[in-house]
Amino acid sequence: MSEPPEEFIEIPLVVDPARDGFRLDRFLSSRIARLSRTRVQTIVDNGQVRRADTGEVLRRASQRVRAGESLVIRRPAPQEPEVVLDYREIFRDPDLLVIDKPAGLPVHPSASYHRHTLTQVLRTRLGTGHGWDMAHRLDRETSGVMVFGRREGSATALKKAFLGREVAKTYLALVHGCLEEHVRIDMSLGFAIGSKIRIKIGPVPVVDGGLPAATTVRPLRRGEFRGKPITLVEALPETGRQHQIRVHLAEIGHAVVGDKLYGLPEEEFLKVVEGGRKLHELGADLGLQRHALHAAALTLPHPGTGERVQFTAPWPSELAAILSP
């Protein structure tokens, strides 16, 4: 029996004016932040970058790119990790779709996930022309409430509500250590200074380009995980910066249980990024294959009526097995 044909994926990239004249390797690194320099060089050396219009393969990392050029990265489709290819629908009307996203399901395609994404699950479940557009995002390992609006209508109102801080977000998390009292963390954030991990966020002063970020945290219950104290907390983010809650909690000494990026020394995550170690091995080290952060509730103005509505998602069973609310 012959082998099945190898599947490929193509990633289109258009050179924007801000990157005009960049070296090819620098352009790729700036557009796909998760790629290390070594990985970018390998992609170029393997002839995986070409011009979209002519098909010409670009093999020199030092070659300059020009604004308006359309490039394509073509690479073998990865063996994607198994994830829950489903979601629970919480609410739907003509203007609003609300779901409970499972942990482990990425929202968009990435280096490791192409078909196993929420975007693809929506197409499969609702049809390719479903017309729903997500108003915000959740990290892959974060579970809980997500809202969508109509692409040609209500999605714009929802996105404006998030940007205008009209949406109240409530998260639950298990964190390491004993958090004794209510705390408000006011700490501006940006790409972590001095980090070798491109996607890592950390404290960055506003004068150095950091964005204001604030999270209120309240302890709810105490427990134990793997023989050490943990605390169940409620986190209320006042802003919506990338990885905000995870970074804020880690910076005050209470990293989220199971957090592979902010709950371990950076060298351990680098072994995954550049050393070929499997991500699930880090999960085994931490005793949990997801981080214990859950989007429990969203309160927002309904994009059709303007009435404030609230939607909730139950605490996941795998986290309740550690500590229930």
FIPA-372598 format. One line per field, with one value per residue: residue number from 1; residue in one letter; x, y, z of N, C-alpha, C, O in turn. Coordinates in steps of 0.05 Angstrom, whole numbers. Layout:
pos = c(NUM|...)
code = c(A|...)
n_xx = c(X|...)
n_yy = c(Y|...)
n_zz = c(Z|...)
ca_xx = c(X|...)
ca_yy = c(Y|...)
ca_zz = c(Z|...)
c_xx = c(X|...)
c_yy = c(Y|...)
c_zz = c(Z|...)
o_xx = c(X|...)
o_yy = c(Y|...)
o_zz = c(Z|...)
! end
This chain:
pos = c(1|2|3|4|5|6|7|8|9|10|11|12|13|14|15|16|17|18|19|20|21|22|23|24|25|26|27|28|29|30|31|32|33|34|35|36|37|38|39|40|41|42|43|44|45|46|47|48|49|50|51|52|53|54|55|56|57|58|59|60|61|62|63|64|65|66|67|68|69|70|71|72|73|74|75|76|77|78|79|80|81|82|83|84|85|86|87|88|89|90|91|92|93|94|95|96|97|98|99|100|101|102|103|104|105|106|107|108|109|110|111|112|113|114|115|116|117|118|119|120|121|122|123|124|125|126|127|128|129|130|131|132|133|134|135|136|137|138|139|140|141|142|143|144|145|146|147|148|149|150|151|152|153|154|155|156|157|158|159|160|161|162|163|164|165|166|167|168|169|170|171|172|173|174|175|176|177|178|179|180|181|182|183|184|185|186|187|188|189|190|191|192|193|194|195|196|197|198|199|200|201|202|203|204|205|206|207|208|209|210|211|212|213|214|215|216|217|218|219|220|221|222|223|224|225|226|227|228|229|230|231|232|233|234|235|236|237|238|239|240|241|242|243|244|245|246|247|248|249|250|251|252|253|254|255|256|257|258|259|260|261|262|263|264|265|266|267|268|269|270|271|272|273|274|275|276|277|278|279|280|281|282|283|284|285|286|287|288|289|290|291|292|293|294|295|296|297|298|299|300|301|302|303|304|305|306|307|308|309|310|311|312|313|314|315|316|317|318|319|320|321|322|323|324|325)
code = c(M|S|E|P|P|E|E|F|I|E|I|P|L|V|V|D|P|A|R|D|G|F|R|L|D|R|F|L|S|S|R|I|A|R|L|S|R|T|R|V|Q|T|I|V|D|N|G|Q|V|R|R|A|D|T|G|E|V|L|R|R|A|S|Q|R|V|R|A|G|E|S|L|V|I|R|R|P|A|P|Q|E|P|E|V|V|L|D|Y|R|E|I|F|R|D|P|D|L|L|V|I|D|K|P|A|G|L|P|V|H|P|S|A|S|Y|H|R|H|T|L|T|Q|V|L|R|T|R|L|G|T|G|H|G|W|D|M|A|H|R|L|D|R|E|T|S|G|V|M|V|F|G|R|R|E|G|S|A|T|A|L|K|K|A|F|L|G|R|E|V|A|K|T|Y|L|A|L|V|H|G|C|L|E|E|H|V|R|I|D|M|S|L|G|F|A|I|G|S|K|I|R|I|K|I|G|P|V|P|V|V|D|G|G|L|P|A|A|T|T|V|R|P|L|R|R|G|E|F|R|G|K|P|I|T|L|V|E|A|L|P|E|T|G|R|Q|H|Q|I|R|V|H|L|A|E|I|G|H|A|V|V|G|D|K|L|Y|G|L|P|E|E|E|F|L|K|V|V|E|G|G|R|K|L|H|E|L|G|A|D|L|G|L|Q|R|H|A|L|H|A|A|A|L|T|L|P|H|P|G|T|G|E|R|V|Q|F|T|A|P|W|P|S|E|L|A|A|I|L|S|P)
n_xx = c(17|12|43|5|-5|39|17|11|17|3|28|10|43|46|88|91|91|122|161|191|249|272|316|305|304|298|249|214|221|200|147|128|130|140|179|245|312|344|306|281|324|330|281|286|333|313|283|230|205|174|158|92|68|100|123|176|231|259|321|361|377|393|371|334|268|210|161|94|104|84|92|100|101|113|102|110|50|41|44|-9|-21|-68|-131|-191|-239|-285|-339|-379|-441|-466|-501|-542|-564|-591|-551|-509|-463|-445|-396|-368|-304|-261|-203|-138|-152|-132|-145|-132|-94|-26|45|44|-9|-58|-105|-130|-161|-201|-223|-227|-261|-308|-320|-329|-373|-412|-411|-376|-388|-406|-405|-393|-353|-298|-297|-257|-200|-177|-123|-91|-91|-127|-192|-263|-311|-325|-341|-377|-392|-433|-400|-409|-433|-453|-405|-368|-389|-384|-328|-313|-336|-303|-253|-267|-271|-319|-334|-341|-297|-289|-245|-225|-173|-123|-70|0|23|3|-42|-56|-91|-136|-114|-91|-61|-21|12|51|58|97|136|178|235|300|290|296|255|209|153|143|117|128|142|145|165|122|147|185|157|120|52|-3|-31|-76|-98|-145|-143|-172|-169|-202|-206|-165|-118|-85|-33|2|28|40|22|-35|-76|-143|-164|-200|-197|-198|-190|-174|-156|-138|-89|-41|-31|-39|-62|-35|19|18|3|46|88|79|93|59|48|7|-20|8|27|67|99|106|111|155|228|259|293|273|227|251|276|235|222|271|300|274|244|183|121|83|115|133|85|78|120|99|53|4|-32|-51|-56|-82|-126|-186|-237|-289|-335|-370|-392|-430|-450|-506|-499|-542|-586|-566|-574|-546|-516|-501|-457|-438|-389|-379|-334|-281|-279|-229|-200|-232|-224|-177|-185|-245|-290)
n_yy = c(-24|43|102|154|218|272|324|394|461|529|593|657|719|788|842|897|970|988|949|951|938|906|852|785|744|774|798|753|736|779|779|728|715|672|641|619|646|606|571|602|608|555|546|581|560|510|521|538|587|630|673|697|710|693|646|640|615|637|639|663|688|739|770|827|850|881|933|915|867|799|742|672|621|554|494|427|399|398|344|346|361|324|350|375|376|412|452|482|509|568|610|637|685|727|766|753|705|659|620|564|554|498|479|477|479|516|583|605|585|561|549|496|481|472|451|435|476|528|561|527|488|517|527|475|459|500|513|537|590|616|667|688|727|730|768|776|743|680|650|589|548|567|562|573|629|656|707|723|763|783|783|824|863|862|847|889|926|896|890|943|951|919|946|995|984|967|918|872|827|764|720|656|624|577|585|584|578|615|663|717|763|810|841|893|895|937|944|959|929|892|864|817|842|827|773|710|686|697|706|719|757|814|857|924|989|1046|1089|1063|1039|1003|979|1005|965|931|890|863|821|769|727|663|609|561|509|448|424|373|367|419|487|519|570|586|636|696|734|798|830|896|916|891|862|821|758|779|768|721|738|781|754|718|754|774|732|688|646|619|554|501|533|536|574|618|596|566|562|601|573|521|525|543|497|471|507|512|466|419|391|361|394|371|345|384|395|348|353|395|374|382|387|432|503|530|568|603|630|654|687|736|802|845|897|881|872|882|902|934|925|905|843|779|723|657|606|540|519|480|407|381|418|425|377|386|431|458|513)
n_zz = c(0|-17|11|44|11|29|72|66|93|81|95|87|78|78|61|100|100|144|150|105|67|105|124|100|139|186|176|175|228|255|240|255|315|348|326|331|318|296|277|237|201|185|159|115|91|75|32|39|34|-10|-67|-73|-122|-165|-150|-140|-104|-44|-20|8|70|79|40|18|34|5|13|3|-23|-31|5|16|64|60|88|115|140|210|258|295|364|404|418|451|406|405|434|485|475|502|495|443|396|344|343|377|400|448|480|516|520|515|554|525|471|418|394|344|284|291|301|318|314|266|240|286|317|347|309|264|285|292|238|220|252|246|193|135|120|167|192|242|286|329|389|425|455|483|517|495|535|571|596|586|583|520|472|412|354|298|236|198|228|290|314|312|350|396|400|407|457|489|481|502|555|576|589|639|668|697|727|749|786|804|847|865|932|992|986|1023|1027|996|936|894|833|800|745|692|627|578|524|553|585|568|561|529|505|457|460|512|565|608|665|644|644|632|607|578|539|558|570|606|659|701|754|797|853|891|947|954|972|1007|994|977|935|907|955|971|989|959|930|915|873|856|799|773|717|698|652|587|573|538|567|617|670|685|685|722|770|774|782|833|863|862|821|769|778|741|700|646|622|657|706|713|712|661|628|624|592|545|529|503|462|432|440|429|466|489|499|533|568|603|627|655|692|721|741|719|659|636|646|707|698|688|651|681|680|641|636|598|550|512|443|409|438|478|531|594|601|630|626|644|657|680|732|712|711|718|746|790|815|840|873|894|879)
ca_xx = c(0|28|40|-13|11|45|1|26|2|16|24|15|54|50|107|79|110|140|182|204|278|282|326|284|303|287|221|200|221|182|119|120|147|147|201|272|329|353|283|278|345|323|259|297|351|298|268|202|195|173|140|65|59|117|132|206|240|278|340|382|366|401|356|317|241|200|133|75|110|69|108|86|117|101|115|93|31|51|28|-20|-29|-96|-146|-220|-249|-313|-343|-407|-455|-479|-523|-541|-587|-581|-528|-490|-457|-428|-389|-350|-282|-246|-174|-122|-161|-123|-164|-122|-72|0|65|37|-37|-69|-133|-141|-165|-229|-231|-235|-284|-331|-327|-341|-398|-431|-409|-354|-397|-422|-407|-387|-326|-293|-293|-233|-186|-167|-99|-98|-96|-148|-219|-284|-330|-317|-364|-374|-413|-435|-377|-417|-451|-451|-377|-356|-399|-371|-299|-312|-342|-279|-233|-276|-272|-347|-338|-330|-287|-283|-230|-217|-147|-108|-43|18|27|-20|-47|-70|-111|-143|-92|-93|-35|-19|39|51|69|107|152|196|261|322|281|302|229|197|126|141|110|138|139|159|155|108|167|200|139|100|24|-15|-46|-84|-114|-152|-143|-183|-168|-227|-203|-138|-117|-58|-28|28|41|47|-2|-45|-99|-162|-168|-216|-181|-214|-172|-185|-146|-138|-63|-33|-21|-39|-67|-13|43|14|4|74|105|76|101|37|44|-16|-13|9|36|92|116|111|113|180|251|257|309|256|210|269|281|214|224|295|314|259|229|155|107|69|134|133|61|83|136|83|31|-21|-26|-62|-54|-107|-138|-212|-254|-313|-359|-367|-416|-425|-474|-515|-494|-567|-605|-553|-578|-523|-522|-479|-455|-419|-380|-373|-307|-276|-277|-202|-191|-248|-211|-155|-197|-270|-296)
ca_yy = c(0|68|121|177|242|290|348|419|485|554|617|681|742|812|861|923|992|990|929|955|938|886|826|765|730|793|801|729|736|800|772|704|719|647|627|627|652|581|560|619|601|529|550|593|540|488|530|539|614|637|695|687|714|679|620|640|608|656|621|679|701|767|784|848|849|907|937|906|840|777|718|648|600|528|474|403|401|385|325|364|349|319|369|372|391|418|472|482|534|579|627|647|699|737|785|745|677|656|592|556|541|479|484|462|485|543|598|609|568|568|531|469|475|483|443|432|503|536|572|505|475|534|522|448|457|519|518|555|617|621|695|697|738|732|795|776|717|667|633|561|531|579|554|591|644|672|718|728|778|780|796|848|879|864|843|916|937|880|897|970|948|910|967|1017|974|965|890|863|799|750|696|640|612|565|597|572|593|625|691|723|783|823|858|905|895|958|939|961|904|892|840|815|853|808|745|696|675|720|711|723|784|820|885|943|1016|1060|1106|1046|1026|985|988|1003|941|929|867|860|792|764|698|651|585|551|480|436|410|359|372|447|504|534|587|592|665|710|755|817|848|921|919|865|858|794|742|797|756|702|754|795|735|708|775|777|707|668|637|601|526|489|552|528|597|636|581|551|577|605|552|498|531|544|469|465|525|508|441|395|378|362|411|355|337|405|391|326|364|413|359|390|391|458|521|531|594|598|654|645|703|761|819|864|907|865|888|888|917|952|916|890|814|764|695|644|579|527|511|453|384|374|436|419|354|396|449|468|540)
ca_zz = c(0|-19|33|37|4|52|72|71|99|71|112|70|92|61|73|105|97|167|147|79|69|125|115|99|165|206|170|185|257|266|234|270|338|362|312|339|295|285|262|214|183|174|140|91|79|64|9|45|30|-39|-74|-78|-150|-185|-140|-137|-77|-32|-5|23|93|79|19|28|25|-2|20|-17|-33|-19|8|27|77|55|105|120|162|234|272|315|389|407|435|451|383|410|453|494|468|525|487|416|384|318|346|397|405|472|483|537|506|532|556|505|444|410|380|317|276|301|292|325|310|241|238|313|328|350|283|247|297|285|209|218|267|238|165|128|119|191|196|270|289|358|399|442|454|507|512|489|559|588|589|595|566|497|458|383|341|269|222|185|245|319|323|316|375|418|402|419|485|502|481|519|582|584|594|665|665|722|723|773|782|826|847|884|957|1007|983|1048|1026|971|926|867|820|779|735|663|615|551|520|576|581|572|558|504|494|443|467|541|574|634|673|628|651|610|593|560|520|570|570|633|664|729|760|826|860|918|954|960|988|1007|991|974|909|908|981|976|991|936|936|894|873|836|787|758|702|690|625|573|560|533|589|639|696|691|691|748|792|777|792|862|876|863|794|765|778|714|679|635|614|679|731|713|702|632|614|619|568|522|519|484|439|416|446|420|487|485|518|553|589|622|642|674|713|737|752|706|630|629|669|722|695|676|647|694|674|626|636|575|537|489|419|396|455|497|559|605|604|641|619|661|650|705|739|699|729|724|767|814|828|857|893|884|889)
c_xx = c(18|23|21|5|15|28|18|6|17|8|30|24|58|68|94|100|130|163|196|234|289|296|304|282|291|257|205|199|202|153|109|138|156|171|228|289|338|331|278|299|340|301|269|315|336|281|238|189|196|155|113|58|74|125|162|213|261|296|361|369|372|386|336|288|230|170|115|80|93|86|90|106|101|116|97|74|41|33|17|-27|-59|-108|-175|-230|-279|-315|-373|-419|-471|-504|-520|-567|-576|-556|-505|-488|-438|-422|-371|-327|-267|-216|-160|-129|-151|-144|-157|-100|-45|20|58|8|-46|-98|-146|-143|-195|-240|-241|-259|-309|-340|-340|-369|-420|-431|-388|-363|-413|-425|-402|-358|-321|-286|-268|-221|-181|-142|-108|-106|-117|-175|-238|-298|-315|-342|-357|-397|-413|-414|-385|-435|-443|-422|-363|-363|-386|-342|-296|-318|-318|-258|-241|-279|-301|-354|-325|-323|-280|-269|-227|-190|-138|-80|-26|20|0|-23|-66|-93|-115|-120|-99|-66|-35|9|38|67|78|123|175|225|282|315|289|277|213|169|122|136|121|134|157|148|142|128|184|182|119|72|12|-32|-51|-102|-120|-155|-153|-182|-196|-225|-174|-139|-88|-56|0|43|48|22|-9|-69|-117|-168|-188|-199|-198|-196|-186|-177|-144|-111|-58|-21|-23|-42|-44|12|41|16|33|92|102|81|80|30|20|-6|-13|19|64|111|124|114|138|203|251|272|292|238|227|276|259|217|248|308|298|244|199|141|94|88|136|108|64|100|119|59|4|-16|-39|-56|-81|-119|-164|-228|-282|-338|-351|-394|-411|-452|-481|-512|-520|-584|-592|-556|-553|-532|-497|-480|-433|-412|-371|-343|-301|-270|-248|-190|-207|-237|-188|-167|-223|-275|-313)
c_yy = c(25|86|144|201|260|315|372|441|508|577|641|704|765|831|888|945|995|971|930|955|919|863|805|751|748|797|778|729|756|794|747|702|694|633|638|633|627|569|575|611|574|530|561|573|517|496|532|567|620|661|684|689|697|651|618|634|627|640|637|694|731|783|804|845|878|909|929|878|820|752|696|630|574|508|449|408|386|363|340|349|345|339|362|389|396|442|470|509|543|595|634|662|711|754|774|715|675|627|589|541|522|487|467|468|513|557|600|589|579|549|502|461|488|477|441|459|508|547|550|491|491|529|495|446|475|524|539|585|626|650|706|706|741|760|798|748|706|651|604|545|543|570|576|607|660|682|725|745|773|796|822|866|880|860|869|928|922|888|925|969|938|932|990|1009|974|936|883|833|788|724|682|627|598|575|584|591|602|655|699|743|795|841|869|908|915|957|940|938|909|866|840|824|832|779|735|685|698|727|718|752|788|849|903|971|1029|1076|1090|1030|1006|997|985|978|939|905|866|830|789|734|688|627|576|520|471|422|399|366|400|464|517|551|589|622|673|733|772|836|873|928|892|859|828|781|758|784|737|717|768|777|724|729|781|751|686|659|618|572|515|508|546|551|614|622|564|569|578|583|528|502|532|517|460|481|518|480|416|380|381|378|395|345|358|403|369|336|380|398|366|397|417|477|526|559|591|624|647|661|728|776|842|875|890|882|896|907|937|944|900|861|800|735|682|616|565|520|483|431|378|393|432|395|362|413|461|496|539)
c_zz = c(0|5|25|30|28|49|79|79|88|88|95|88|72|76|76|103|120|166|120|83|89|110|117|127|187|201|181|215|269|261|250|294|352|350|323|314|281|267|236|193|169|153|113|76|65|40|14|42|1|-43|-82|-108|-169|-176|-136|-108|-68|-13|10|46|93|57|31|17|21|5|-3|-28|-17|-19|20|40|73|71|109|143|186|243|297|341|390|426|434|428|385|429|462|488|493|517|457|409|358|320|363|400|428|476|508|523|524|533|535|476|436|393|350|310|287|290|296|318|284|238|266|327|330|324|265|259|291|256|206|230|255|207|158|126|143|198|224|272|319|366|416|440|482|499|509|513|578|578|596|574|544|482|429|374|311|255|210|202|274|330|328|343|399|421|414|449|501|503|500|548|593|591|621|662|692|716|750|766|808|824|869|909|970|1003|1006|1045|999|963|899|855|797|768|704|651|586|547|540|570|587|568|530|491|483|452|497|547|602|641|656|635|626|594|574|541|532|569|597|636|694|732|790|831|888|924|962|978|987|1005|988|947|910|933|988|975|965|946|911|896|852|825|769|743|693|662|612|559|557|559|616|666|704|699|718|772|796|790|821|877|878|834|792|764|749|693|670|628|638|706|733|706|672|616|607|595|543|511|500|459|420|419|439|442|482|507|540|575|611|640|662|697|733|750|740|677|619|652|681|722|679|675|656|686|658|629|616|565|513|464|404|412|473|526|569|611|615|632|636|650|676|708|728|719|737|745|793|829|846|880|881|894|914)
o_xx = c(37|1|21|26|-3|25|37|-18|42|-16|53|14|71|65|86|123|153|184|211|245|313|288|286|260|276|242|184|178|189|136|86|159|177|182|232|281|340|336|272|292|344|303|261|313|346|266|222|165|217|140|111|43|63|132|172|202|280|287|378|351|357|389|323|285|240|155|121|63|89|94|69|126|78|140|73|82|48|9|31|-37|-75|-97|-184|-230|-295|-294|-389|-407|-487|-525|-497|-589|-553|-542|-483|-508|-418|-440|-361|-331|-260|-206|-169|-113|-162|-160|-174|-88|-42|14|64|2|-42|-115|-170|-129|-212|-263|-262|-277|-330|-364|-360|-386|-443|-449|-383|-346|-433|-445|-405|-340|-337|-272|-260|-231|-181|-140|-129|-126|-124|-180|-231|-298|-296|-362|-334|-419|-396|-410|-369|-451|-426|-416|-347|-347|-379|-333|-277|-306|-312|-245|-223|-289|-306|-376|-301|-339|-266|-280|-227|-186|-144|-67|-37|19|-21|-8|-88|-113|-99|-108|-111|-49|-49|28|25|86|68|123|188|237|282|332|289|278|205|161|100|148|123|123|181|124|150|125|196|191|103|69|17|-46|-34|-120|-101|-168|-145|-191|-211|-239|-159|-159|-69|-75|19|68|61|2|9|-80|-107|-176|-192|-189|-213|-186|-208|-190|-148|-111|-69|-3|-9|-25|-35|26|59|29|42|110|120|75|83|8|15|14|-33|19|83|135|146|120|141|199|243|263|297|234|218|282|264|214|245|324|309|232|191|149|93|80|139|108|54|95|124|46|-16|3|-37|-51|-101|-123|-163|-231|-298|-360|-329|-415|-391|-473|-464|-522|-519|-597|-605|-542|-541|-552|-474|-502|-412|-427|-356|-329|-316|-259|-243|-171|-196|-240|-181|-160|-221|-265|-321)
o_yy = c(27|86|151|205|263|327|370|440|508|582|647|708|762|836|900|939|1003|975|912|970|917|855|808|748|739|799|781|722|751|802|745|689|693|615|662|627|626|559|564|608|571|517|552|569|507|480|528|570|617|670|663|672|686|634|597|646|633|631|625|711|747|808|798|837|896|889|935|866|823|742|701|623|572|504|451|420|363|363|345|327|360|345|346|414|387|451|458|530|528|593|637|652|706|757|786|701|689|610|608|518|529|499|444|462|533|544|596|578|603|534|485|437|512|494|444|465|496|543|553|482|479|527|492|434|468|538|557|603|640|658|730|693|754|775|821|731|721|641|596|530|531|571|596|600|675|668|733|744|759|820|841|882|897|869|871|938|935|891|929|984|948|936|1003|1024|979|930|887|817|801|707|695|619|607|573|574|615|597|671|689|740|790|855|855|922|911|968|923|928|926|849|860|814|820|761|750|675|716|750|723|770|770|864|898|975|1025|1078|1101|1011|995|1021|965|970|944|900|869|815|803|718|702|625|583|508|485|409|414|369|405|457|526|545|594|632|659|749|762|856|872|945|871|853|811|793|751|788|738|709|766|783|722|722|792|749|667|665|603|566|520|500|549|548|624|635|550|590|559|576|514|483|525|513|443|470|517|472|394|359|402|377|403|339|352|407|371|328|380|409|357|412|422|468|525|571|578|638|635|649|739|764|856|863|885|904|914|925|956|955|885|857|809|723|694|604|577|517|465|435|370|385|436|393|347|409|473|504|560)
o_zz = c(16|16|2|41|45|28|94|74|86|94|89|110|52|100|56|105|116|179|113|99|92|88|133|137|204|220|193|226|289|277|256|293|365|363|324|292|256|246|216|169|146|133|92|52|45|29|-4|47|-12|-25|-95|-118|-189|-192|-128|-89|-83|8|24|41|105|56|51|-6|34|2|-27|-40|7|-40|31|27|81|68|107|163|184|238|316|340|379|447|418|429|369|439|449|495|503|530|447|414|352|300|362|402|429|475|519|515|547|514|529|459|447|379|333|328|291|272|280|317|280|235|268|346|318|317|252|243|286|250|192|219|254|197|175|131|140|210|229|261|333|352|422|425|502|477|518|513|598|554|609|550|549|481|423|384|301|261|210|192|281|352|347|357|419|444|429|464|523|524|512|564|617|599|625|656|708|702|771|744|830|803|889|907|959|1015|1008|1059|981|979|883|866|777|780|692|662|572|564|545|551|609|572|511|468|497|452|505|536|618|625|653|632|604|569|555|528|517|568|611|617|710|716|806|816|907|908|976|998|968|1013|996|938|912|933|1008|962|950|967|889|917|832|841|751|754|682|649|626|535|572|571|635|684|727|718|735|791|819|806|834|901|894|825|811|751|734|669|685|629|639|726|753|694|659|594|587|579|521|487|483|437|396|403|442|436|472|530|563|597|634|664|684|720|757|768|751|672|595|674|667|743|658|695|641|684|661|626|618|570|496|464|387|401|482|543|554|625|611|631|641|635|691|688|734|740|760|759|815|854|864|903|859|916|925)
! end
